């Protein structure tokens, strides 16, 4: 069994956590979104990096 190379994994994990936190904070402040907010929470949390990026691209409504 191979050992995990943490030096390569840490930046990806940090990016995922950072995007999720920023996405959730942005979602909390948003007055309106495209779709229900509860669904975007699930997408951001369980969609990893792609879920957070999807929220920023598709979920936010322009004011």
GUMITI-418257 format. One record per atom (N, C-alpha, C, O): residue number from 1; residue in one letter; x, y, z; atom name. Coordinates in Angstrom, 2 decimals, always signed. Each point is the difference from the previous one (the first is absolute). Last residue first. Example, Ala and Ser with C-alpha at 12.3 -4.5 7.8 and 13.67 -1.06 7.14 Angstrom:
2
PT/2/S/+12.85/-2.25/+7.08/N
PT/2/S/+0.82/+1.19/+0.06/CA
PT/2/S/-0.77/+1.09/+0.73/C
PT/2/S/+0.51/+1.11/+0.17/O
PT/1/A/-0.22/-6.83/-0.24/N
PT/1/A/-0.89/+1.19/+0.00/CA
PT/1/A/+0.90/+1.20/+0.00/C
PT/1/A/+1.04/-0.02/+0.66/O
END
This chain:
63
PT/63/X/-26.96/+41.87/-8.96/N
PT/63/X/-0.93/+0.99/+0.54/CA
PT/63/X/-0.23/+1.10/-1.00/C
PT/63/X/-0.76/+0.93/+0.28/O
PT/62/X/+1.99/-6.33/-0.97/N
PT/62/X/+0.55/+1.35/-0.09/CA
PT/62/X/-1.06/+1.00/+0.48/C
PT/62/X/-1.18/-0.12/-0.33/O
PT/61/X/+1.65/-5.06/+1.96/N
PT/61/X/-0.75/+0.89/-0.88/CA
PT/61/X/+0.65/+1.35/+0.02/C
PT/61/X/+0.39/+0.49/+1.06/O
PT/60/X/+1.62/-5.70/-0.06/N
PT/60/X/-0.20/+1.39/+0.43/CA
PT/60/X/-0.80/+0.76/-1.04/C
PT/60/X/+0.22/-0.15/-1.20/O
PT/59/X/+1.05/-4.48/+0.46/N
PT/59/X/-0.96/+0.19/+1.09/CA
PT/59/X/-0.28/+1.43/+0.39/C
PT/59/X/-1.11/+0.31/+0.42/O
PT/58/X/+4.35/-2.16/-3.89/N
PT/58/X/-1.41/-0.16/-0.35/CA
PT/58/X/-0.98/+0.43/+1.09/C
PT/58/X/-1.13/+0.37/-0.33/O
PT/57/X/+6.06/+0.10/+0.71/N
PT/57/X/-0.29/+0.18/-1.41/CA
PT/57/X/-1.50/+0.03/-0.28/C
PT/57/X/-0.48/+0.87/-0.73/O
PT/56/X/+2.17/-1.67/+5.15/N
PT/56/X/+0.46/+1.33/-0.43/CA
PT/56/X/-0.35/+0.27/-1.46/C
PT/56/X/-0.27/+1.15/-0.36/O
PT/55/X/-0.72/-5.44/+2.15/N
PT/55/X/-0.81/+1.03/+0.65/CA
PT/55/X/+0.40/+1.39/-0.49/C
PT/55/X/-0.86/+0.82/-0.32/O
PT/54/X/+3.41/-4.46/-1.17/N
PT/54/X/-1.33/+0.01/-0.64/CA
PT/54/X/-0.89/+1.06/+0.64/C
PT/54/X/-0.75/+0.68/-0.70/O
PT/53/X/+4.94/-1.51/+2.65/N
PT/53/X/+0.15/+0.74/-1.25/CA
PT/53/X/-1.34/+0.09/-0.72/C
PT/53/X/-0.33/+1.05/-0.57/O
PT/52/X/+0.46/-3.67/+4.41/N
PT/52/X/+0.20/+1.40/+0.34/CA
PT/52/X/+0.12/+0.86/-1.24/C
PT/52/X/-0.59/+1.08/-0.08/O
PT/51/X/+0.33/-5.75/-0.50/N
PT/51/X/-1.25/+0.53/+0.54/CA
PT/51/X/+0.09/+1.47/+0.35/C
PT/51/X/-0.92/+0.76/-0.26/O
PT/50/X/+4.80/-3.16/-1.16/N
PT/50/X/-0.91/+0.25/-1.12/CA
PT/50/X/-1.32/+0.59/+0.49/C
PT/50/X/-0.58/+0.86/-0.67/O
PT/49/X/+3.85/-2.33/+3.80/N
PT/49/X/+0.43/+1.24/-0.66/CA
PT/49/X/-0.99/+0.37/-1.11/C
PT/49/X/-0.32/+1.18/-0.18/O
PT/48/X/-1.96/-4.48/+3.26/N
PT/48/X/+1.42/+0.30/+0.08/CA
PT/48/X/+0.32/+1.31/-0.70/C
PT/48/X/-0.78/+0.95/+0.08/O
PT/47/X/-3.60/-2.98/+0.80/N
PT/47/X/+0.52/+0.07/-1.36/CA
PT/47/X/+1.48/+0.29/-0.06/C
PT/47/X/+0.56/+0.17/-1.08/O
PT/46/X/-3.41/-0.31/+5.07/N
PT/46/X/+0.28/-1.34/-0.49/CA
PT/46/X/+0.54/-0.03/-1.43/C
PT/46/X/+0.38/-1.06/-0.50/O
PT/45/X/-1.41/+5.24/+2.89/N
PT/45/X/+0.64/-0.89/+0.97/CA
PT/45/X/+0.41/-1.35/-0.59/C
PT/45/X/+1.08/-0.51/+0.32/O
PT/44/X/-3.43/+3.77/-3.00/N
PT/44/X/+1.30/+0.55/+0.44/CA
PT/44/X/+0.71/-0.99/+0.92/C
PT/44/X/+1.21/-0.22/-0.15/O
PT/43/X/-5.59/-0.87/-1.25/N
PT/43/X/+0.93/-0.04/-1.14/CA
PT/43/X/+1.38/+0.50/+0.41/C
PT/43/X/+1.01/-0.60/-0.39/O
PT/42/X/-4.48/+0.88/+3.58/N
PT/42/X/+0.36/-1.40/-0.26/CA
PT/42/X/+1.02/-0.10/-1.12/C
PT/42/X/+0.97/-0.75/+0.10/O
PT/41/X/-2.73/+4.99/+0.78/N
PT/41/X/+0.82/-0.44/+1.15/CA
PT/41/X/+0.47/-1.43/-0.23/C
PT/41/X/+1.17/-0.31/+0.21/O
PT/40/X/-4.22/+2.09/-3.28/N
PT/40/X/+1.35/+0.50/-0.23/CA
PT/40/X/+0.93/-0.37/+1.16/C
PT/40/X/+1.19/-0.24/-0.21/O
PT/39/X/-5.75/-0.80/+0.61/N
PT/39/X/+0.60/-0.84/-1.03/CA
PT/39/X/+1.44/+0.44/-0.29/C
PT/39/X/+0.88/-0.84/-0.20/O
PT/38/X/-3.51/+3.37/+3.15/N
PT/38/X/+0.35/-1.27/+0.63/CA
PT/38/X/+0.67/-0.94/-1.01/C
PT/38/X/+0.89/-0.77/+0.36/O
PT/37/X/-2.67/+4.99/-1.81/N
PT/37/X/+1.29/+0.10/+0.70/CA
PT/37/X/+0.42/-1.33/+0.62/C
PT/37/X/+1.19/-0.32/+0.02/O
PT/36/X/-4.28/+0.64/-4.53/N
PT/36/X/-0.10/+0.12/+1.46/CA
PT/36/X/+1.38/+0.00/+0.68/C
PT/36/X/+0.92/-0.70/-0.43/O
PT/35/X/-1.37/+2.62/-4.61/N
PT/35/X/-0.29/-1.26/+0.67/CA
PT/35/X/-0.04/+0.21/+1.51/C
PT/35/X/+0.42/+1.04/+0.50/O
PT/34/X/+1.97/+2.44/-2.78/N
PT/34/X/-0.69/-0.81/-1.01/CA
PT/34/X/-0.21/-1.38/+0.59/C
PT/34/X/+0.91/-0.83/-0.01/O
PT/33/X/-0.73/+5.22/+3.17/N
PT/33/X/+0.86/-0.91/-0.74/CA
PT/33/X/-0.83/-0.68/-1.08/C
PT/33/X/-1.23/+0.05/+0.01/O
PT/32/X/+1.23/+4.53/+3.74/N
PT/32/X/-0.68/-0.90/-0.92/CA
PT/32/X/+1.03/-0.86/-0.72/C
PT/32/X/+1.11/+0.45/-0.29/O
PT/31/X/+0.25/+2.38/+3.84/N
PT/31/X/-1.44/+0.17/+0.16/CA
PT/31/X/-0.76/-0.98/-0.87/C
PT/31/X/-1.04/-0.51/+0.41/O
PT/30/X/+6.10/-0.04/+1.82/N
PT/30/X/-0.76/+0.22/-1.23/CA
PT/30/X/-1.49/+0.13/+0.31/C
PT/30/X/-0.58/-0.79/+0.75/O
PT/29/X/+4.12/-0.31/+2.47/N
PT/29/X/-0.24/+1.43/-0.22/CA
PT/29/X/-0.91/+0.28/-1.19/C
PT/29/X/-0.57/+1.09/-0.10/O
PT/28/X/+1.92/-5.57/+1.17/N
PT/28/X/-0.71/+0.54/+1.16/CA
PT/28/X/-0.37/+1.47/-0.20/C
PT/28/X/-1.08/+0.43/+0.41/O
PT/27/X/+3.78/-2.59/-3.62/N
PT/27/X/-1.37/-0.48/-0.06/CA
PT/27/X/-0.84/+0.55/+1.14/C
PT/27/X/-1.16/+0.36/-0.19/O
PT/26/X/+5.78/+0.50/+0.18/N
PT/26/X/-0.65/+0.73/-1.08/CA
PT/26/X/-1.47/-0.38/-0.11/C
PT/26/X/-0.86/+0.85/-0.20/O
PT/25/X/+3.48/-3.27/+3.21/N
PT/25/X/-0.18/+1.37/+0.48/CA
PT/25/X/-0.69/+0.86/-1.05/C
PT/25/X/-0.87/+0.81/+0.33/O
PT/24/X/+1.98/-5.20/-1.54/N
PT/24/X/-1.06/+0.00/+1.00/CA
PT/24/X/-0.25/+1.39/+0.57/C
PT/24/X/-1.14/+0.38/+0.25/O
PT/23/X/+4.72/-0.94/-3.32/N
PT/23/X/-1.28/-0.25/-0.65/CA
PT/23/X/-1.16/+0.04/+0.99/C
PT/23/X/-1.04/+0.58/-0.29/O
PT/22/X/+5.46/-0.28/+1.93/N
PT/22/X/-0.37/+1.22/-0.73/CA
PT/22/X/-1.36/-0.16/-0.67/C
PT/22/X/-0.81/+0.92/+0.02/O
PT/21/X/+2.52/-4.72/+2.10/N
PT/21/X/-0.28/+1.03/+0.99/CA
PT/21/X/-0.44/+1.30/-0.69/C
PT/21/X/-0.99/+0.61/+0.41/O
PT/20/X/+2.40/-4.17/-3.18/N
PT/20/X/-1.25/-0.34/+0.68/CA
PT/20/X/-0.38/+1.08/+1.01/C
PT/20/X/-1.17/+0.40/+0.06/O
PT/19/X/+5.33/-0.03/-2.29/N
PT/19/X/-1.12/+0.25/-0.91/CA
PT/19/X/-1.34/-0.30/+0.66/C
PT/19/X/-0.97/+0.72/-0.22/O
PT/18/X/+4.87/-1.74/+2.70/N
PT/18/X/-0.12/+1.44/-0.21/CA
PT/18/X/-1.18/+0.34/-0.91/C
PT/18/X/-0.78/+0.90/+0.31/O
PT/17/X/+1.89/-5.45/+0.35/N
PT/17/X/-0.54/+0.59/+1.22/CA
PT/17/X/-0.23/+1.50/-0.17/C
PT/17/X/-1.04/+0.52/+0.40/O
PT/16/X/+3.14/-2.80/-3.94/N
PT/16/X/-1.37/-0.48/+0.16/CA
PT/16/X/-0.65/+0.63/+1.22/C
PT/16/X/-1.15/+0.46/-0.08/O
PT/15/X/+5.72/+0.36/-0.63/N
PT/15/X/-0.81/+0.68/-1.01/CA
PT/15/X/-1.47/-0.39/+0.14/C
PT/15/X/-0.88/+0.86/-0.09/O
PT/14/X/+3.95/-3.14/+2.79/N
PT/14/X/-0.10/+1.40/+0.44/CA
PT/14/X/-0.87/+0.80/-0.97/C
PT/14/X/-0.82/+0.80/+0.44/O
PT/13/X/+1.84/-5.24/-1.59/N
PT/13/X/-0.91/+0.03/+1.15/CA
PT/13/X/-0.21/+1.43/+0.50/C
PT/13/X/-1.12/+0.38/+0.35/O
PT/12/X/+4.29/-1.04/-3.74/N
PT/12/X/-1.33/-0.29/-0.52/CA
PT/12/X/-1.04/+0.05/+1.12/C
PT/12/X/-1.08/+0.56/-0.18/O
PT/11/X/+5.67/-0.07/+1.32/N
PT/11/X/-0.51/+1.16/-0.74/CA
PT/11/X/-1.41/-0.21/-0.55/C
PT/11/X/-0.80/+0.93/-0.02/O
PT/10/X/+2.91/-4.65/+2.34/N
PT/10/X/-0.35/+1.15/+0.84/CA
PT/10/X/-0.49/+1.22/-0.78/C
PT/10/X/-1.01/+0.59/+0.40/O
PT/9/X/+2.79/-4.76/-2.43/N
PT/9/X/-1.42/+0.01/+0.36/CA
PT/9/X/-0.41/+1.24/+0.79/C
PT/9/X/-1.14/+0.45/-0.13/O
PT/8/X/+5.69/-1.55/-1.24/N
PT/8/X/-0.81/+0.29/-1.18/CA
PT/8/X/-1.47/+0.17/+0.33/C
PT/8/X/-0.73/+0.69/-0.71/O
PT/7/X/+3.80/-1.84/+4.09/N
PT/7/X/+0.48/+1.27/-0.53/CA
PT/7/X/-0.75/+0.40/-1.28/C
PT/7/X/-0.09/+1.18/-0.32/O
PT/6/X/-0.59/-5.42/+2.55/N
PT/6/X/-0.73/+1.13/+0.58/CA
PT/6/X/+0.45/+1.34/-0.55/C
PT/6/X/-0.78/+0.95/-0.01/O
PT/5/X/+0.74/-6.13/-1.65/N
PT/5/X/+0.95/+1.09/-0.07/CA
PT/5/X/-0.73/+1.29/+0.44/C
PT/5/X/-0.63/+0.66/-0.82/O
PT/4/X/-0.34/-6.07/+2.06/N
PT/4/X/-0.51/+1.25/-0.57/CA
PT/4/X/+1.07/+1.07/+0.05/C
PT/4/X/+0.65/+0.18/+1.03/O
PT/3/X/+0.30/-5.58/-1.48/N
PT/3/X/-0.19/+1.05/+1.00/CA
PT/3/X/-0.44/+1.28/-0.68/C
PT/3/X/+0.44/+0.30/-1.11/O
PT/2/X/-1.28/-5.59/-0.56/N
PT/2/X/+0.81/+1.21/-0.11/CA
PT/2/X/-0.34/+1.00/+1.08/C
PT/2/X/-1.14/+0.08/+0.47/O
PT/1/X/+0.97/-5.65/-0.56/N
PT/1/X/-0.84/+1.18/+0.00/CA
PT/1/X/+0.89/+1.25/+0.00/C
PT/1/X/+0.96/+0.10/+0.77/O
END
